[in-house]
């Protein structure tokens, strides 16, 4: 596996945690503009650094603040402990030349350790990201939103499109730095993707979106710490006690894994 996944595995083992904490500030809930969002999220990082195996800022939530938000995002990335990887949730997709620029922005300008991307433009597009062999690339496969089935379940070559996406991700994984995004709101689809692929999974949707944490973890887990990175954003950020909320997610995940291992 790539350097990113080795670092993710080490962070997960050190904390006995499969939890990824999303850092997605909402200006309607956090005062002070970009500076206030930065202070708020750095405090979340401080409170959860012993509980999270990864942090996942969503680019859009920082871009909404304008240029100050982009600067704050770079400061946030620098404020995370060096042994915890940072995954930029940007879901980039375009032709190769534009993807090259997107990759430079994510990996060089911001310094993210991994990034989410869409596969609609095909293999040449994805390879602009996977060329950064020491960084992780999570390909959006089966999303957690209600409209996921509109396109992702369309049958293509005898299988749903999301499985074709998984197969494409396998093809561009020559450097071992590719994973898949599969939402916790669809554990049956997680199981289908896992049956077709051993790539690492990022599993969003267990909090405010109402995903089934237990079923999702059971379906995604392979025994390797990189196989099932479970993201919680609002459920940690806006909890009365973010540290307790993060610990609760981590412990719930571990309880499932303990049963699976027994």
One Martini backbone bead per residue (centre of mass of N, CA, C, O) as a GRO file, in nm:
protein
  262
    1UNK     BB    1   0.102   0.032   0.010
    2UNK     BB    2   0.084   0.343   0.060
    3UNK     BB    3   0.177   0.592   0.262
    4UNK     BB    4  -0.103   0.673   0.347
    5UNK     BB    5  -0.207   0.389   0.445
    6UNK     BB    6   0.016   0.349   0.651
    7UNK     BB    7  -0.059   0.595   0.823
    8UNK     BB    8  -0.348   0.513   0.880
    9UNK     BB    9  -0.287   0.249   1.020
   10UNK     BB   10  -0.114   0.368   1.249
   11UNK     BB   11  -0.332   0.557   1.367
   12UNK     BB   12  -0.542   0.336   1.426
   13UNK     BB   13  -0.368   0.165   1.617
   14UNK     BB   14  -0.285   0.384   1.828
   15UNK     BB   15  -0.620   0.442   1.882
   16UNK     BB   16  -0.825   0.234   1.822
   17UNK     BB   17  -0.932   0.363   1.526
   18UNK     BB   18  -1.200   0.437   1.260
   19UNK     BB   19  -1.210   0.745   1.289
   20UNK     BB   20  -1.353   1.021   1.113
   21UNK     BB   21  -1.329   1.375   1.120
   22UNK     BB   22  -1.532   1.624   1.024
   23UNK     BB   23  -1.449   1.966   0.887
   24UNK     BB   24  -1.762   2.154   0.869
   25UNK     BB   25  -1.831   2.467   0.861
   26UNK     BB   26  -2.104   2.675   0.987
   27UNK     BB   27  -2.196   3.008   0.973
   28UNK     BB   28  -2.477   2.960   1.134
   29UNK     BB   29  -2.296   2.827   1.398
   30UNK     BB   30  -2.035   3.009   1.335
   31UNK     BB   31  -1.854   3.262   1.433
   32UNK     BB   32  -1.612   3.481   1.260
   33UNK     BB   33  -1.575   3.336   1.017
   34UNK     BB   34  -1.288   3.194   0.922
   35UNK     BB   35  -1.152   3.233   1.197
   36UNK     BB   36  -1.375   3.094   1.361
   37UNK     BB   37  -1.360   2.821   1.216
   38UNK     BB   38  -1.069   2.761   1.288
   39UNK     BB   39  -1.094   2.765   1.594
   40UNK     BB   40  -1.310   2.550   1.616
   41UNK     BB   41  -1.155   2.313   1.466
   42UNK     BB   42  -0.900   2.313   1.642
   43UNK     BB   43  -1.057   2.231   1.897
   44UNK     BB   44  -1.154   1.961   1.790
   45UNK     BB   45  -0.877   1.844   1.747
   46UNK     BB   46  -0.778   1.866   2.039
   47UNK     BB   47  -1.017   1.680   2.159
   48UNK     BB   48  -0.962   1.423   1.923
   49UNK     BB   49  -0.657   1.320   1.879
   50UNK     BB   50  -0.705   1.032   2.047
   51UNK     BB   51  -0.965   0.928   1.839
   52UNK     BB   52  -0.847   0.995   1.555
   53UNK     BB   53  -0.731   0.873   1.231
   54UNK     BB   54  -0.883   1.122   1.088
   55UNK     BB   55  -0.924   1.409   0.875
   56UNK     BB   56  -1.223   1.586   0.703
   57UNK     BB   57  -1.221   1.836   0.504
   58UNK     BB   58  -1.450   2.032   0.334
   59UNK     BB   59  -1.397   2.248   0.090
   60UNK     BB   60  -1.671   2.404   0.071
   61UNK     BB   61  -1.677   2.507   0.375
   62UNK     BB   62  -1.426   2.702   0.304
   63UNK     BB   63  -1.497   2.846   0.031
   64UNK     BB   64  -1.745   3.018   0.144
   65UNK     BB   65  -1.524   3.241   0.263
   66UNK     BB   66  -1.318   3.251   0.058
   67UNK     BB   67  -0.994   3.334   0.076
   68UNK     BB   68  -0.993   3.292   0.387
   69UNK     BB   69  -1.073   2.992   0.375
   70UNK     BB   70  -0.826   2.881   0.230
   71UNK     BB   71  -0.624   2.972   0.446
   72UNK     BB   72  -0.759   2.821   0.681
   73UNK     BB   73  -0.723   2.538   0.566
   74UNK     BB   74  -0.413   2.542   0.574
   75UNK     BB   75  -0.398   2.587   0.883
   76UNK     BB   76  -0.548   2.336   0.966
   77UNK     BB   77  -0.359   2.130   0.848
   78UNK     BB   78  -0.112   2.233   1.027
   79UNK     BB   79  -0.278   2.162   1.312
   80UNK     BB   80  -0.220   1.868   1.267
   81UNK     BB   81  -0.096   1.598   1.353
   82UNK     BB   82   0.156   1.422   1.188
   83UNK     BB   83   0.014   1.121   1.250
   84UNK     BB   84  -0.242   1.253   1.104
   85UNK     BB   85  -0.437   1.232   0.851
   86UNK     BB   86  -0.549   1.433   0.564
   87UNK     BB   87  -0.875   1.461   0.412
   88UNK     BB   88  -0.985   1.593   0.114
   89UNK     BB   89  -1.320   1.691   0.045
   90UNK     BB   90  -1.371   1.758  -0.312
   91UNK     BB   91  -1.473   1.593  -0.556
   92UNK     BB   92  -1.313   1.570  -0.817
   93UNK     BB   93  -1.383   1.664  -1.177
   94UNK     BB   94  -1.213   1.612  -1.496
   95UNK     BB   95  -1.002   1.677  -1.705
   96UNK     BB   96  -0.671   1.629  -1.698
   97UNK     BB   97  -0.565   1.926  -1.673
   98UNK     BB   98  -0.755   1.996  -1.435
   99UNK     BB   99  -0.673   1.765  -1.245
  100UNK     BB  100  -0.386   1.855  -1.213
  101UNK     BB  101  -0.462   2.117  -1.064
  102UNK     BB  102  -0.623   1.989  -0.835
  103UNK     BB  103  -0.389   1.819  -0.723
  104UNK     BB  104  -0.203   2.054  -0.654
  105UNK     BB  105  -0.394   2.191  -0.457
  106UNK     BB  106  -0.425   1.954  -0.254
  107UNK     BB  107  -0.108   1.850  -0.224
  108UNK     BB  108   0.051   2.135  -0.231
  109UNK     BB  109  -0.108   2.382  -0.121
  110UNK     BB  110  -0.245   2.221   0.129
  111UNK     BB  111  -0.129   1.916   0.208
  112UNK     BB  112  -0.276   1.671   0.152
  113UNK     BB  113  -0.300   1.312   0.189
  114UNK     BB  114  -0.594   1.326   0.060
  115UNK     BB  115  -0.863   1.258  -0.190
  116UNK     BB  116  -1.158   1.322  -0.347
  117UNK     BB  117  -1.322   1.160  -0.635
  118UNK     BB  118  -1.441   1.141  -0.959
  119UNK     BB  119  -1.513   0.903  -1.247
  120UNK     BB  120  -1.663   1.017  -1.510
  121UNK     BB  121  -1.388   1.081  -1.689
  122UNK     BB  122  -1.195   0.857  -1.610
  123UNK     BB  123  -0.879   0.730  -1.615
  124UNK     BB  124  -0.711   0.983  -1.697
  125UNK     BB  125  -0.817   1.157  -1.468
  126UNK     BB  126  -0.731   0.983  -1.218
  127UNK     BB  127  -0.415   0.978  -1.282
  128UNK     BB  128  -0.356   1.268  -1.175
  129UNK     BB  129  -0.376   1.161  -0.877
  130UNK     BB  130  -0.221   0.879  -0.866
  131UNK     BB  131   0.064   1.007  -0.928
  132UNK     BB  132   0.045   1.055  -0.619
  133UNK     BB  133   0.169   0.790  -0.456
  134UNK     BB  134   0.174   0.907  -0.146
  135UNK     BB  135  -0.126   0.947  -0.195
  136UNK     BB  136  -0.467   0.956  -0.153
  137UNK     BB  137  -0.755   0.801  -0.342
  138UNK     BB  138  -1.102   0.865  -0.336
  139UNK     BB  139  -1.359   0.699  -0.494
  140UNK     BB  140  -1.666   0.760  -0.587
  141UNK     BB  141  -1.933   0.518  -0.566
  142UNK     BB  142  -2.149   0.514  -0.307
  143UNK     BB  143  -2.366   0.715  -0.188
  144UNK     BB  144  -2.568   0.870   0.092
  145UNK     BB  145  -2.787   0.984  -0.074
  146UNK     BB  146  -3.108   0.963  -0.201
  147UNK     BB  147  -3.001   1.007  -0.519
  148UNK     BB  148  -2.806   0.768  -0.586
  149UNK     BB  149  -2.999   0.582  -0.775
  150UNK     BB  150  -3.033   0.749  -1.037
  151UNK     BB  151  -2.728   0.639  -1.143
  152UNK     BB  152  -2.571   0.415  -0.966
  153UNK     BB  153  -2.805   0.181  -1.056
  154UNK     BB  154  -2.742   0.165  -1.331
  155UNK     BB  155  -2.720  -0.057  -1.583
  156UNK     BB  156  -2.385  -0.188  -1.663
  157UNK     BB  157  -2.289  -0.460  -1.801
  158UNK     BB  158  -2.475  -0.619  -1.575
  159UNK     BB  159  -2.424  -0.370  -1.374
  160UNK     BB  160  -2.392  -0.145  -1.160
  161UNK     BB  161  -2.226   0.147  -1.178
  162UNK     BB  162  -2.073   0.131  -0.903
  163UNK     BB  163  -1.913  -0.127  -0.995
  164UNK     BB  164  -1.765   0.010  -1.229
  165UNK     BB  165  -1.615   0.208  -1.050
  166UNK     BB  166  -1.462  -0.002  -0.885
  167UNK     BB  167  -1.310  -0.121  -1.130
  168UNK     BB  168  -1.164   0.140  -1.208
  169UNK     BB  169  -1.010   0.175  -0.944
  170UNK     BB  170  -0.846  -0.083  -0.975
  171UNK     BB  171  -0.696   0.003  -1.243
  172UNK     BB  172  -0.557   0.272  -1.085
  173UNK     BB  173  -0.390   0.087  -0.845
  174UNK     BB  174  -0.073   0.054  -0.888
  175UNK     BB  175   0.022   0.217  -0.605
  176UNK     BB  176  -0.184   0.167  -0.363
  177UNK     BB  177  -0.380   0.467  -0.346
  178UNK     BB  178  -0.679   0.340  -0.351
  179UNK     BB  179  -1.020   0.420  -0.287
  180UNK     BB  180  -1.358   0.415  -0.142
  181UNK     BB  181  -1.685   0.554  -0.153
  182UNK     BB  182  -1.925   0.435   0.101
  183UNK     BB  183  -2.237   0.446   0.224
  184UNK     BB  184  -2.412   0.384   0.530
  185UNK     BB  185  -2.711   0.392   0.392
  186UNK     BB  186  -2.587   0.120   0.210
  187UNK     BB  187  -2.505  -0.185   0.313
  188UNK     BB  188  -2.564  -0.365   0.066
  189UNK     BB  189  -2.370  -0.209  -0.124
  190UNK     BB  190  -2.119  -0.250   0.038
  191UNK     BB  191  -2.119  -0.557   0.005
  192UNK     BB  192  -2.096  -0.555  -0.302
  193UNK     BB  193  -1.825  -0.405  -0.315
  194UNK     BB  194  -1.664  -0.599  -0.133
  195UNK     BB  195  -1.699  -0.849  -0.323
  196UNK     BB  196  -1.530  -0.681  -0.562
  197UNK     BB  197  -1.341  -0.536  -0.331
  198UNK     BB  198  -1.023  -0.449  -0.138
  199UNK     BB  199  -1.049  -0.172  -0.095
  200UNK     BB  200  -1.055   0.100   0.067
  201UNK     BB  201  -1.287   0.257   0.296
  202UNK     BB  202  -1.514   0.528   0.294
  203UNK     BB  203  -1.767   0.597   0.560
  204UNK     BB  204  -2.038   0.776   0.531
  205UNK     BB  205  -2.347   0.858   0.720
  206UNK     BB  206  -2.381   0.792   1.052
  207UNK     BB  207  -2.532   1.043   1.141
  208UNK     BB  208  -2.738   1.271   1.013
  209UNK     BB  209  -2.808   1.051   0.773
  210UNK     BB  210  -2.870   0.756   0.916
  211UNK     BB  211  -2.672   0.540   0.925
  212UNK     BB  212  -2.561   0.201   0.956
  213UNK     BB  213  -2.303   0.126   1.139
  214UNK     BB  214  -2.297  -0.179   1.185
  215UNK     BB  215  -2.355  -0.275   0.893
  216UNK     BB  216  -2.125  -0.118   0.755
  217UNK     BB  217  -1.886  -0.240   0.905
  218UNK     BB  218  -1.938  -0.534   0.838
  219UNK     BB  219  -1.924  -0.493   0.522
  220UNK     BB  220  -1.625  -0.350   0.507
  221UNK     BB  221  -1.462  -0.538   0.671
  222UNK     BB  222  -1.124  -0.724   0.661
  223UNK     BB  223  -0.896  -0.658   0.910
  224UNK     BB  224  -0.811  -0.385   0.805
  225UNK     BB  225  -0.766  -0.054   0.901
  226UNK     BB  226  -0.829   0.064   0.597
  227UNK     BB  227  -1.121  -0.067   0.521
  228UNK     BB  228  -1.273   0.127   0.765
  229UNK     BB  229  -1.357   0.459   0.736
  230UNK     BB  230  -1.541   0.650   0.968
  231UNK     BB  231  -1.759   0.919   0.927
  232UNK     BB  232  -1.788   1.221   1.136
  233UNK     BB  233  -1.934   1.540   1.180
  234UNK     BB  234  -2.187   1.678   1.320
  235UNK     BB  235  -2.183   1.467   1.563
  236UNK     BB  236  -1.923   1.626   1.671
  237UNK     BB  237  -1.910   1.934   1.628
  238UNK     BB  238  -2.226   1.982   1.769
  239UNK     BB  239  -2.170   1.875   2.028
  240UNK     BB  240  -2.164   1.929   2.358
  241UNK     BB  241  -1.934   1.684   2.350
  242UNK     BB  242  -1.700   1.605   2.128
  243UNK     BB  243  -1.531   1.394   2.274
  244UNK     BB  244  -1.764   1.205   2.353
  245UNK     BB  245  -1.867   1.160   2.066
  246UNK     BB  246  -1.610   1.036   1.950
  247UNK     BB  247  -1.593   0.805   2.152
  248UNK     BB  248  -1.862   0.679   2.080
  249UNK     BB  249  -1.797   0.604   1.791
  250UNK     BB  250  -1.546   0.439   1.840
  251UNK     BB  251  -1.681   0.231   2.034
  252UNK     BB  252  -1.896   0.127   1.839
  253UNK     BB  253  -1.705   0.019   1.630
  254UNK     BB  254  -1.542  -0.171   1.819
  255UNK     BB  255  -1.781  -0.349   1.901
  256UNK     BB  256  -1.819  -0.469   1.622
  257UNK     BB  257  -1.529  -0.581   1.583
  258UNK     BB  258  -1.534  -0.771   1.826
  259UNK     BB  259  -1.756  -0.952   1.713
  260UNK     BB  260  -1.623  -1.025   1.443
  261UNK     BB  261  -1.359  -1.154   1.586
  262UNK     BB  262  -1.521  -1.387   1.766
   0.00000   0.00000   0.00000
